[in-house]
């Protein structure tokens, strides 16, 4: 749940000048093999605020698969924040102006989000009544969630929105018992009783307010530590919008809602992904991925599908893993990001400008 950063145009994959990075559908016949795998699967689904009607993101954890999932535009067709802003806040016209400020780089996602949330003047319960009638859940999500529960796949929502709203909406549309199976990684909020003050409590100190890439990395590290036999978890990310972009590079398997900003970003940056229209598409592919992993690896060691960049994070999960020779890592910028304590600011005697050693 967050403001719209980009208004994406439909992608034309028939254009031969564009590289088609969509991952081919799996050829594994899940009707002849068990869809289960010993590997932990982590699914993440994200949530954003984009100027459009559809969007989302996911993370799963199944014996060894993890999925992060987006919320607005992914699980739900509409954006929860937009419903509130248009009805009880700055209004659709001002929201579109603010969205454009993010797109142009004039203001950060976080700064614009604070203005949008701060414009609300409605008690939480009254705002929720509006969302109950305006929101539409992905028609296949409930079935997909039951699939995750049946296969012991922990399901997490990773969002740029506000946790109190996300939890209440999930409780309403899934029921409190089903909703309790879903963990939410999102920003918190302070909302006074009259509803005149809505203040986000940001999860991270960054321009997005919530660094989803960082959350996925932390989930990967935690899951790896829980695997006593050294099995590597598989990270599956489901998203659609702007706040999902940093997380996209950290997933082993990436699902991007067809025709939206995340898919556009994947094409622009040559990131392999699987397009989807509903969670029925995702469930079918996850079942195939599980069967493929079991057949190729027996659920042990490195996943059959893995992200080389993510593998680097797997190897560098603690200070004890810092190598003696930083030259072995991909690039200087990446070294500085991964091991900042290994770099220092050198003050040359002949100049007053700091030089990175």
C-alpha positions in Angstrom: 0.0 0.0 0.0 1.7 3.1 -1.2 1.4 6.0 -3.6 1.6 5.4 -7.4 5.0 5.9 -8.6 4.6 5.0 -12.3 1.7 4.7 -14.7 2.9 1.8 -16.8 1.9 1.3 -20.4 0.9 -2.2 -21.6 3.9 -4.1 -22.8 4.1 -5.3 -26.4 6.0 -8.5 -26.4 5.3 -9.0 -30.1 7.9 -6.4 -30.8 11.0 -8.3 -32.0 13.3 -5.6 -30.8 12.5 -6.3 -27.2 14.0 -9.2 -25.4 11.4 -11.6 -24.1 12.5 -12.5 -20.6 9.4 -14.4 -19.6 10.4 -17.7 -18.1 9.0 -20.6 -20.2 6.2 -22.6 -18.5 7.5 -25.7 -16.7 7.2 -28.9 -18.6 6.9 -31.1 -15.4 3.6 -33.0 -15.3 2.5 -32.6 -11.7 -0.3 -35.1 -12.2 2.3 -37.9 -12.4 4.6 -36.7 -9.7 4.1 -35.6 -6.1 3.9 -31.8 -5.9 5.7 -31.8 -2.6 9.4 -31.1 -2.0 11.6 -31.4 1.1 12.9 -27.9 0.3 11.7 -24.9 2.2 9.8 -22.5 -0.1 9.3 -18.9 1.0 6.7 -16.9 -0.8 6.5 -13.1 -0.6 3.7 -11.0 -2.0 4.1 -7.2 -2.1 1.8 -4.2 -1.8 2.1 -0.8 -3.4 0.1 2.3 -4.4 0.1 2.6 -8.1 -2.3 4.5 -10.4 -4.1 1.5 -11.8 -6.6 -1.1 -10.8 -4.5 -4.2 -10.4 -1.2 -5.1 -8.6 0.5 -7.4 -6.0 3.3 -9.4 -4.5 4.1 -12.8 -2.4 6.5 -15.0 -0.3 6.0 -18.7 0.5 7.8 -21.1 2.8 7.1 -24.7 2.3 9.2 -27.3 4.0 11.8 -25.3 2.1 10.3 -22.7 -0.3 9.6 -19.1 0.6 7.3 -16.6 -1.1 6.9 -12.8 -0.5 3.6 -11.4 -1.7 2.4 -8.0 -2.5 -1.0 -6.9 -1.3 -2.5 -4.0 -3.3 -2.8 -4.8 -6.9 -1.7 -8.4 -6.3 -4.0 -10.0 -3.7 -6.6 -7.2 -4.2 -7.4 -5.7 -7.5 -7.6 -2.2 -6.0 -5.2 -0.3 -3.8 -6.4 0.1 -0.2 -4.7 3.4 0.2 -6.2 4.9 -2.9 -9.7 3.9 -1.8 -9.1 5.9 1.4 -7.3 8.8 -0.1 -10.0 9.3 -2.8 -12.9 9.0 -0.4 -11.6 10.7 2.8 -8.3 12.3 2.0 -6.5 14.4 -0.6 -8.8 13.2 -3.4 -8.1 11.5 -6.7 -6.9 14.7 -8.4 -4.3 15.6 -5.8 -3.2 11.9 -5.5 -2.5 11.8 -9.2 -0.3 15.0 -8.8 1.6 13.4 -6.0 2.0 10.1 -8.0 3.6 12.2 -10.8 6.0 13.7 -8.3 7.3 10.3 -7.4 7.5 9.3 -11.1 9.5 12.4 -11.9 11.8 12.0 -8.9 10.8 15.4 -7.5 9.8 13.8 -4.2 10.5 10.4 -2.6 8.0 7.6 -2.3 8.1 8.0 1.5 7.6 11.8 1.5 4.6 11.5 -0.8 3.1 8.6 1.2 3.3 10.7 4.4 1.3 13.5 2.7 -1.3 11.1 1.5 -1.8 9.3 4.8 -1.7 12.7 6.6 -4.5 14.0 4.4 -7.0 11.4 5.8 -9.7 12.6 8.1 -11.8 9.6 9.0 -12.0 7.2 11.9 -10.4 3.8 11.2 -13.7 1.9 11.4 -15.5 4.3 9.1 -12.6 4.0 6.6 -12.7 0.3 6.8 -16.4 0.3 5.9 -15.5 2.1 2.6 -12.8 -0.5 1.8 -15.2 -3.4 2.5 -17.4 -2.3 -0.4 -14.7 -1.0 -2.7 -12.1 -3.8 -2.6 -12.2 -6.9 -4.8 -9.9 -9.9 -4.0 -8.1 -11.9 -6.7 -10.7 -14.7 -7.5 -8.1 -17.4 -7.1 -6.3 -16.2 -4.0 -8.4 -18.0 -1.4 -7.7 -21.3 -3.3 -4.0 -20.5 -3.5 -3.8 -19.8 0.2 -5.5 -23.1 1.0 -2.9 -24.8 -1.2 -0.1 -23.1 0.8 -1.6 -24.3 4.1 -2.2 -27.8 2.8 1.5 -28.0 1.7 2.9 -26.4 4.9 4.0 -23.4 2.9 4.2 -20.3 5.2 2.7 -17.3 3.4 3.9 -13.8 4.0 2.6 -10.4 2.8 5.5 -7.9 2.3 4.1 -4.4 1.9 4.8 -0.8 1.6 1.5 -0.1 3.2 0.2 0.0 6.8 0.0 -3.3 8.8 -3.2 -2.4 10.7 -5.1 -1.9 7.5 -3.7 -5.0 5.8 -4.6 -7.3 8.7 -8.1 -6.0 9.0 -8.8 -6.4 5.3 -7.4 -10.0 5.3 -9.5 -10.8 8.4 -12.6 -9.5 6.6 -12.1 -11.2 3.2 -10.5 -14.5 4.4 -11.9 -14.9 7.9 -9.7 -14.5 11.0 -8.8 -18.2 11.1 -7.5 -18.2 7.5 -5.9 -14.8 7.9 -4.0 -15.9 11.0 -1.8 -18.2 8.7 -0.5 -15.1 6.9 2.4 -13.1 8.3 2.6 -9.4 7.4 5.9 -7.5 7.0 4.9 -3.9 6.6 5.0 -0.4 8.2 3.1 0.2 11.4 0.8 3.2 12.0 -0.4 5.6 14.7 -4.1 6.5 14.1 -5.9 8.6 16.7 -9.5 7.8 17.6 -11.2 10.7 15.7 -9.3 9.8 12.6 -7.7 13.2 12.2 -4.2 11.9 12.4 -2.8 9.0 10.3 0.9 8.7 10.8 3.0 5.9 9.2 5.7 4.3 11.4 8.2 3.3 8.8 9.9 -0.1 9.0 13.2 1.1 7.6 15.1 4.4 7.3 15.0 4.7 3.5 13.2 6.6 0.7 10.7 3.8 0.3 10.0 3.5 4.0 10.1 -0.3 3.7 13.1 -1.9 2.0 11.6 -5.1 0.7 14.9 -6.4 -0.6 16.3 -6.2 3.0 13.2 -8.0 4.3 13.7 -10.8 1.8 17.4 -11.1 2.6 16.5 -11.4 6.3 13.9 -14.0 5.6 16.4 -16.0 3.5 19.0 -15.9 6.3 16.5 -16.9 9.0 15.2 -19.8 6.8 18.7 -21.0 6.0 19.6 -21.1 9.7 16.5 -23.2 10.4 17.6 -25.8 7.8 19.8 -28.2 9.9 20.9 -30.3 6.9 22.3 -27.3 5.1 19.4 -27.2 2.5 19.1 -23.9 0.8 15.6 -22.3 0.8 13.9 -21.2 -2.4 12.7 -17.6 -2.5 9.6 -16.9 -4.6 8.5 -13.3 -5.0 5.1 -12.1 -6.4 4.7 -8.5 -7.1 3.4 -5.8 -9.5 4.6 -2.3 -8.7 7.2 0.3 -7.9 8.0 -0.7 -4.3 8.6 -4.2 -5.5 11.5 -3.3 -7.7 14.3 -3.6 -5.1 13.1 -7.0 -4.0 12.8 -8.3 -7.5 16.5 -9.0 -7.8 16.7 -11.0 -4.6 14.2 -13.7 -5.6 15.0 -17.1 -7.1 11.6 -17.2 -8.8 9.9 -13.9 -9.7 6.2 -13.5 -10.6 5.2 -10.2 -12.1 1.5 -9.2 -12.7 1.1 -8.9 -16.5 1.2 -5.4 -18.0 2.2 -3.5 -14.8 5.3 -1.7 -13.7 7.2 -4.6 -12.2 7.0 -6.5 -15.5 8.1 -3.4 -17.3 11.1 -3.1 -15.0 12.1 -6.7 -15.5 12.1 -6.2 -19.3 14.1 -2.9 -19.0 16.7 -4.5 -16.7 16.8 -8.0 -18.3 15.5 -9.8 -15.2 13.9 -13.2 -15.8 10.3 -13.4 -14.6 7.1 -15.3 -14.9 4.0 -13.2 -15.9 0.7 -13.9 -14.2 -2.9 -12.8 -14.4 -4.4 -14.5 -11.3 -3.2 -16.6 -8.4 -4.4 -19.7 -10.4 -1.4 -19.1 -12.7 0.9 -18.9 -9.8 -0.4 -22.0 -8.1 0.0 -24.1 -11.2 3.6 -22.9 -11.7 4.6 -23.3 -8.0 3.3 -26.9 -8.1 5.5 -27.5 -11.2 8.5 -25.8 -9.5 8.1 -28.1 -6.4 7.9 -31.2 -8.6 10.9 -30.1 -10.6 13.0 -29.4 -7.5 12.1 -32.8 -6.0 13.0 -34.6 -9.2 16.3 -32.8 -9.8 17.6 -32.3 -6.3 15.5 -34.4 -3.9 14.9 -31.2 -2.0 18.6 -31.0 -0.9 21.4 -28.6 -1.5 21.0 -25.7 -4.0 17.5 -25.3 -5.5 16.9 -26.4 -9.1 16.0 -22.8 -9.8 18.2 -20.3 -8.1 19.3 -16.7 -8.6 23.1 -16.2 -8.8 22.8 -12.7 -7.1 20.7 -14.3 -4.3 23.3 -17.0 -4.0 25.9 -14.4 -3.2 23.7 -13.2 -0.3 23.4 -16.8 0.8 27.2 -17.0 1.1 27.4 -13.7 2.9 25.0 -14.1 5.8 27.3 -13.1 8.7 30.4 -11.0 9.5 32.3 -14.3 9.8 31.8 -14.9 6.1 33.6 -11.7 5.0 36.4 -12.8 2.7 40.0 -11.7 3.1 40.2 -10.7 -0.6 37.3 -8.4 -1.6 38.5 -8.6 -5.2 36.6 -11.9 -5.4 33.3 -10.1 -5.3 31.5 -8.8 -8.5 31.9 -5.1 -8.3 33.4 -2.3 -6.2 30.0 -0.7 -5.5 28.6 -4.1 -4.5 31.6 -4.7 -2.1 31.0 -1.4 -0.4 27.3 -2.2 0.0 27.9 -5.7 1.4 30.9 -5.0 3.6 30.9 -1.3 4.5 33.1 -1.9 7.5 35.9 -3.2 5.2 36.1 0.3 3.6 37.4 3.5 5.2 37.5 7.2 4.3 41.1 8.1 3.5 42.0 11.8 3.9 45.0 12.5 1.6 47.4 15.2 2.8 47.3 17.0 -0.5 43.6 17.3 -0.8 40.6 18.0 1.3 38.2 15.7 -0.6 37.7 12.2 1.0 38.8 9.3 -1.1 37.4 5.8 -0.6 40.1 3.3 0.0 
